[in-house]
């Protein structure tokens, strides 16, 4: 029997889960859950990374008191990083990817290197907060910080360094930076140098499933831990989530659905065609040297931030109430592009939905229910749009969409996805990311043979729910209106 400690950090919360694996069965217990609250200071939005490390230490103590563990794995969001000086100390708090400082950076970079060349070199979807543009901002606005930097570590690698003292970068998270070559899976040093970013700050790379090192002796003594290995799982949270997809077939589609919706498929090699570039698909690294060909789509953030705004206005509504109000509203009245810039940041998101519909000459939502119906249907239509484009790029027809993560709790969105895309939706596991995290640890420890055996273990250990299309013709009939609303 093995006991595995898996940490998963999302954009708004984190949790530590203790897994027990025995005779092919995987069981999970939540040890610690905590909020992840970005902090604005002097017009810059930071991650409170030292507080998050404190939560890791708290979870380690709780896990020791619950019977101990045999290994640790950490996954987080991508692109963001911490800078360490030659003493190994942080040069300030890591900046949050939602900070607006990088908005103009891609345009500046494309004057030096064409967008098409950067895509060919890195295969990554263009998003202004990618690590490349964050570093270009520092190189051109705050070069003194890079001069002081000895090494850059992305967030999961930074936490692993705090635990082990080892400075390495794991490839699945490195693949989100816009600096990694998707074919060689090595840093594109030339790209860095062309843009005036010192490549010396990049860490040596390791594959998912490798070991960073063991817990620091002083940490073991202080917290009562054994010197267990800290394993580099698929440290980008989507890489871990995709490991947990309970697929039986090689060709499948997934939506890792949380604050973001990561919509894609698993391939043996990157897809770097003019069509994939035009449609802005990304090629990120997966476990076992696979490629995650996907689109980053704004996800449950629109629902979460709308609820936060209504609560700020004194309307204490639950997610269930918002879902019921959406269901009671007239369907297919108006649509928004969920990836429009006005929906990226915190604030009056419902007001931005109303303004978008008014600007595009559609029915203007007047009630909470109409706003929520617009958001739900727009998300499902964006999935349909992405699903069709994914099939064009790969030349394959997919018959099942696996929805993974917290989004499976939203039955309305799952049902709408099945109807909009016209295929079966298989929902589960809900704790996809930490489950995939634990599976990679078990493979590294020799308890599970490989990725496909891990998926079978997860399939056999997880309750799944099936949604079949009920009214796809209704969605097809309004698809043109959606495309018009998003300018396609």
C-alpha positions in Angstrom: 0.0 0.0 0.0 1.2 3.5 -0.9 0.1 6.8 0.5 0.6 9.8 -1.9 0.3 13.5 -1.0 -0.9 15.6 -4.0 -1.0 19.4 -3.9 -3.1 21.3 -6.5 -3.0 25.1 -6.7 -5.7 26.9 -8.7 -6.1 30.5 -9.5 -8.4 31.0 -6.5 -7.8 28.1 -4.1 -5.5 25.2 -3.3 -5.8 21.8 -1.6 -3.8 18.9 -0.4 -5.2 15.5 -1.0 -3.9 12.2 0.6 -4.3 9.2 -1.7 -4.2 5.6 -0.7 -3.4 3.0 -3.4 -3.9 -0.7 -2.6 -4.7 -3.6 -4.9 -5.6 -1.5 -7.9 -8.0 0.8 -5.9 -7.4 4.5 -5.5 -8.9 6.3 -2.5 -8.7 10.0 -1.7 -9.0 12.1 1.4 -8.8 15.9 1.6 -6.2 16.9 4.2 -6.1 20.7 3.8 -7.9 23.3 1.7 -7.1 27.0 1.5 -7.8 30.2 -0.5 -5.4 31.7 -3.0 -5.9 35.4 -2.8 -3.9 37.6 -5.2 -2.8 40.9 -3.6 -2.7 44.2 -5.4 0.0 46.6 -4.3 1.0 49.8 -6.1 -1.1 48.9 -9.1 0.5 45.5 -9.5 -1.2 42.2 -8.8 0.9 39.7 -7.0 0.7 36.1 -5.9 1.2 35.7 -2.1 3.6 32.9 -2.6 5.1 32.7 0.9 1.7 32.4 2.4 1.0 29.6 -0.1 4.2 27.9 1.0 3.0 28.2 4.6 -0.2 26.3 3.5 2.1 23.6 2.1 3.8 23.3 5.4 0.5 23.2 7.3 -0.7 20.4 5.0 2.5 18.4 5.5 2.0 18.5 9.3 -1.7 17.4 8.9 -0.6 14.5 6.5 2.1 13.3 9.0 -0.6 13.3 11.7 -2.9 11.3 9.4 -0.4 8.5 9.0 2.3 9.9 6.8 3.0 9.6 3.0 5.5 8.1 0.6 5.9 11.0 -1.9 4.8 14.5 -2.7 3.7 16.1 -6.0 2.7 19.7 -6.8 0.8 21.1 -9.7 -0.3 24.7 -10.4 -1.3 27.0 -13.1 1.2 27.9 -15.9 3.2 30.9 -17.2 3.9 32.6 -13.8 7.3 32.4 -12.1 9.6 33.5 -9.3 13.1 35.0 -9.7 15.8 33.8 -7.4 19.1 35.6 -6.8 22.5 34.0 -6.3 21.7 33.3 -2.7 18.6 31.5 -3.7 16.3 34.2 -2.3 13.2 35.5 -4.0 13.5 38.8 -5.8 10.1 40.0 -4.9 6.7 38.2 -5.1 5.7 36.6 -8.4 3.3 38.7 -10.4 -0.1 37.4 -11.2 -0.8 36.7 -14.9 -4.0 38.8 -14.7 -1.9 41.9 -14.1 -2.4 44.2 -17.1 1.2 45.2 -17.5 1.8 42.7 -20.4 -1.2 43.7 -22.5 0.9 45.7 -25.1 3.9 43.3 -25.0 3.0 41.0 -27.9 2.6 43.9 -30.3 6.1 45.1 -29.3 7.6 41.6 -29.6 6.0 41.0 -33.1 8.0 44.1 -34.4 11.2 42.1 -33.6 10.0 38.6 -34.5 6.9 37.9 -36.6 4.0 36.2 -34.8 4.2 33.3 -37.3 7.8 32.6 -36.5 7.2 32.6 -32.8 4.3 30.1 -33.3 6.5 27.9 -35.5 9.3 27.9 -32.8 7.1 27.3 -29.8 3.6 26.2 -31.0 1.8 28.1 -28.2 -1.4 30.0 -28.3 -0.9 33.8 -28.2 -1.9 35.2 -24.9 -0.4 38.4 -23.6 0.4 37.0 -20.2 2.6 34.1 -21.5 6.0 34.0 -19.8 7.7 35.2 -22.9 5.8 38.5 -22.7 6.3 38.8 -19.0 10.0 38.5 -19.4 10.1 40.9 -22.3 8.3 43.4 -20.0 11.1 42.9 -17.4 13.8 43.2 -20.0 12.5 46.5 -21.4 11.0 48.1 -18.2 12.8 46.5 -15.2 16.1 45.1 -16.5 17.7 45.5 -13.1 15.5 42.6 -11.9 16.9 40.2 -14.6 20.4 41.4 -13.9 20.0 40.3 -10.2 18.4 36.9 -11.3 20.3 33.7 -11.1 17.5 31.4 -12.0 13.8 31.6 -13.0 11.5 28.9 -11.5 7.9 28.5 -12.4 5.5 28.3 -9.5 5.4 24.5 -9.0 9.2 24.3 -9.5 9.5 27.2 -6.9 7.6 25.3 -4.3 9.6 22.2 -5.1 12.8 24.3 -4.5 11.5 25.5 -1.2 10.9 21.8 -0.2 14.1 20.3 -1.6 16.6 23.0 -2.4 16.8 21.7 -6.0 16.4 24.2 -8.8 14.9 22.5 -11.9 12.1 23.1 -14.4 9.5 20.5 -15.3 8.6 20.3 -19.0 4.8 20.4 -19.0 4.8 23.7 -17.2 7.8 24.9 -19.2 5.8 24.3 -22.3 3.3 27.1 -21.3 6.0 29.7 -21.4 6.2 30.4 -25.2 9.9 29.7 -24.8 10.1 25.9 -25.2 10.6 24.2 -28.5 7.7 21.7 -28.8 9.7 19.3 -31.0 13.0 19.1 -29.1 11.3 19.9 -25.8 14.3 22.2 -24.9 14.5 25.9 -24.2 14.6 28.1 -27.3 17.7 30.0 -26.2 18.0 31.9 -29.5 14.5 33.3 -29.1 15.4 34.6 -25.7 18.6 36.2 -26.9 16.9 37.8 -30.0 14.5 39.6 -27.6 17.2 40.7 -25.2 16.2 38.3 -22.4 19.1 36.5 -20.7 18.8 32.8 -21.3 21.2 32.1 -18.4 18.3 32.4 -16.0 16.5 29.3 -17.4 16.7 26.2 -15.2 17.7 22.7 -16.4 14.7 20.7 -17.5 13.3 17.4 -16.3 10.4 15.2 -17.5 7.2 14.6 -15.7 7.7 11.6 -13.5 11.2 12.5 -12.5 12.3 13.3 -9.0 13.3 16.9 -8.0 14.9 15.6 -4.8 14.0 14.6 -1.2 12.6 16.9 1.5 15.2 19.1 3.1 16.6 17.5 6.3 15.8 20.6 8.4 12.2 20.5 7.1 11.9 16.8 8.0 13.2 17.5 11.5 10.9 20.5 12.1 7.7 18.9 10.7 8.3 15.3 11.6 8.3 14.1 8.0 10.3 11.3 6.4 12.8 12.3 3.7 10.4 11.4 1.0 10.9 12.2 -2.7 9.2 15.3 -4.2 8.2 14.1 -7.7 7.8 16.4 -10.7 4.3 15.3 -11.8 2.6 17.0 -14.7 3.2 20.2 -12.8 1.0 22.2 -15.1 -2.5 21.5 -13.7 -4.0 20.7 -17.1 -1.2 18.1 -17.8 -2.2 16.4 -14.5 -5.9 16.7 -15.3 -5.5 15.0 -18.7 -3.6 12.1 -17.2 -6.8 11.4 -15.2 -9.1 11.3 -18.3 -10.8 7.9 -18.0 -10.5 7.3 -21.7 -10.3 3.8 -23.3 -9.7 5.0 -26.8 -6.5 6.7 -28.0 -8.3 9.6 -29.8 -10.4 11.5 -27.3 -11.4 15.1 -26.5 -11.3 16.6 -23.1 -12.4 19.8 -21.4 -10.5 20.5 -18.2 -13.2 22.7 -16.8 -12.5 25.1 -13.9 -11.8 28.8 -13.9 -10.5 28.2 -17.4 -11.8 25.7 -19.9 -8.9 23.8 -21.5 -10.4 22.2 -24.6 -8.3 19.7 -26.6 -7.0 16.3 -27.4 -3.8 14.3 -26.8 -1.4 13.7 -29.7 1.9 12.0 -30.2 3.5 15.1 -31.7 2.9 18.9 -32.0 0.6 20.2 -34.7 2.4 23.3 -36.2 0.4 23.9 -39.3 -0.8 27.3 -40.8 -4.3 26.2 -39.9 -3.5 25.5 -36.2 -1.7 28.9 -36.1 -4.6 30.7 -37.7 -7.0 29.2 -35.2 -4.6 29.9 -32.3 -4.3 26.4 -31.0 -1.6 25.6 -28.5 0.8 22.7 -28.2 1.6 22.1 -24.6 3.6 19.2 -23.1 1.8 16.2 -21.6 2.9 13.3 -19.5 4.9 10.6 -21.3 6.1 13.0 -24.0 2.6 13.5 -25.4 1.4 16.8 -26.7 -1.8 18.6 -25.4 -3.2 20.2 -28.5 -5.8 22.6 -27.0 -7.4 26.0 -26.7 -7.5 28.0 -23.6 -11.1 29.2 -23.2 -12.4 31.4 -20.4 -14.4 29.0 -18.2 -16.3 29.1 -15.0 -14.6 32.4 -14.2 -17.5 34.2 -15.9 -20.1 32.5 -13.6 -17.8 32.9 -10.5 -17.1 36.6 -11.1 -20.7 37.3 -11.9 -21.7 35.8 -8.6 -19.0 37.8 -6.8 -20.3 41.0 -8.3 -23.9 40.3 -7.3 -22.7 39.5 -3.8 -20.8 42.8 -3.7 -24.2 44.5 -4.6 -25.8 42.8 -1.7 -27.5 39.9 -3.6 -26.3 36.7 -1.8 -27.2 34.2 -4.6 -26.0 30.6 -4.7 -24.6 28.9 -7.8 -27.7 26.6 -7.8 -30.0 29.6 -7.7 -28.2 31.2 -10.7 -28.5 27.9 -12.6 -32.2 27.7 -11.9 -32.7 31.4 -13.0 -30.8 30.6 -16.2 -33.0 27.6 -16.9 -36.2 29.7 -16.4 -35.0 32.3 -19.0 -35.7 32.3 -22.7 -33.0 30.4 -24.6 -30.8 31.7 -27.5 -31.6 35.4 -27.0 -28.0 36.7 -27.0 -24.3 35.6 -27.0 -20.9 36.9 -26.0 -17.4 35.9 -26.9 -16.3 34.5 -23.5 -12.7 35.3 -24.5 -13.3 39.0 -25.1 -10.8 41.2 -23.2 -13.5 42.8 -21.1 -14.2 39.4 -19.4 -10.6 38.7 -18.4 -10.3 40.7 -15.1 -12.3 41.1 -11.9 -15.1 43.7 -11.8 -18.6 44.1 -13.0 -18.7 41.1 -15.3 -22.6 41.1 -15.6 -22.4 44.8 -16.6 -19.8 43.9 -19.3 -22.1 41.1 -20.6 -24.9 43.6 -20.9 -22.6 46.2 -22.7 -21.3 43.5 -25.1 -24.9 42.5 -26.1 -25.9 46.1 -26.6 -22.8 46.9 -28.6 -23.4 44.0 -30.9 -27.0 44.8 -31.6 -28.5 41.8 -29.8 -31.2 41.4 -27.2 -29.9 43.1 -24.0 -30.2 40.9 -20.9 -32.4 42.5 -18.3 -32.3 40.0 -15.4 -29.8 37.8 -13.6 -31.3 34.8 -15.3 -31.0 36.3 -18.8 -27.3 37.2 -18.1 -26.6 33.7 -16.8 -28.4 32.1 -19.7 -26.3 34.2 -22.1 -23.1 33.1 -20.3 -24.0 29.4 -20.2 -25.0 29.3 -23.9 -22.0 31.3 -25.0 -19.7 28.9 -23.2 -21.4 25.9 -24.8 -21.3 27.5 -28.2 -17.6 28.3 -27.8 -17.1 24.7 -27.1 -18.9 23.8 -30.3 -16.8 26.2 -32.3 -13.6 24.8 -30.8 -14.7 21.2 -31.3 -15.4 21.8 -35.0 -12.0 23.5 -35.4 -10.1 20.8 -33.5 -11.6 18.2 -35.9 -10.5 20.2 -38.9 -7.0 20.5 -37.6 -6.5 16.9 -36.7 -8.7 15.4 -39.5 -10.3 13.2 -37.0 -13.9 12.7 -35.8 -14.4 12.4 -32.1 -17.4 10.7 -30.5 -16.9 11.5 -26.8 -15.9 14.6 -24.8 -14.5 14.0 -21.4 -15.3 16.9 -19.0 -12.8 16.8 -16.1 -12.6 18.8 -12.9 -14.9 21.0 -10.9 -17.0 21.8 -14.0 -18.7 18.4 -13.9 -20.7 19.6 -10.9 -22.4 22.1 -13.2 -24.9 19.7 -14.8 -26.5 22.5 -16.9 -23.2 23.2 -18.6 -22.5 19.5 -19.2 -25.9 19.0 -20.7 -25.5 22.1 -22.9 -22.1 20.9 -24.0 -23.5 17.6 -25.2 -26.3 19.3 -27.1 -24.1 22.0 -28.6 -21.4 19.6 -29.8 -23.8 16.8 -30.7 -21.7 14.1 -29.0 -21.8 12.1 -25.8 -20.2 13.9 -22.7 -18.6 11.7 -20.0 -18.2 13.8 -16.8 -15.6 12.8 -14.2 -13.5 12.7 -12.3 -14.4 15.9 -10.3 -10.9 16.0 -8.7 -9.2 15.4 -12.0 -6.0 17.4 -11.4 -5.0 15.9 -8.1 -6.0 12.5 -9.3 -3.7 12.8 -12.3 -1.0 14.2 -10.0 -1.3 11.1 -7.7 -1.3 8.7 -10.7 2.1 10.1 -12.0 3.6 9.7 -8.5 2.4 6.1 -8.4 3.9 5.4 -11.8 7.2 7.0 -10.7 7.2 4.8 -7.6 6.6 1.7 -9.7 3.2 1.0 -8.4 1.4 1.5 -11.7 2.9 0.4 -15.0 2.1 3.4 -17.3 -0.3 6.1 -18.4 -3.0 3.7 -19.8 -3.0 1.5 -16.7 -3.3 4.6 -14.6 -6.4 5.6 -16.7 -7.9 2.2 -16.1 -7.3 2.5 -12.3 -9.0 5.9 -12.4 -11.9 4.7 -14.5 -12.5 1.8 -12.1 -12.2 4.0 -9.0 -14.3 7.0 -10.1 -18.1 7.5 -10.6 -18.7 8.9 -14.0 -21.9 10.5 -15.4 -23.0 10.4 -19.1 -24.8 13.1 -20.9 -26.2 12.3 -24.4 -27.4 15.0 -26.9 -31.1 15.7 -26.6 -31.7 18.7 -28.9 -28.6 19.4 -31.0 -30.7 20.7 -33.9 -31.8 23.7 -31.7 -28.1 24.6 -31.1 -27.3 24.2 -34.8 -30.2 26.5 -35.7 -28.7 29.3 -33.5 -25.0 28.7 -34.3 -25.0 31.3 -37.0 -26.2 34.0 -34.6 -23.4 33.0 -32.2 -20.8 33.3 -34.9 -22.1 36.7 -35.9 -22.0 37.8 -32.2 -18.4 36.9 -31.9 -17.4 38.4 -35.2 -16.7 35.1 -37.1 
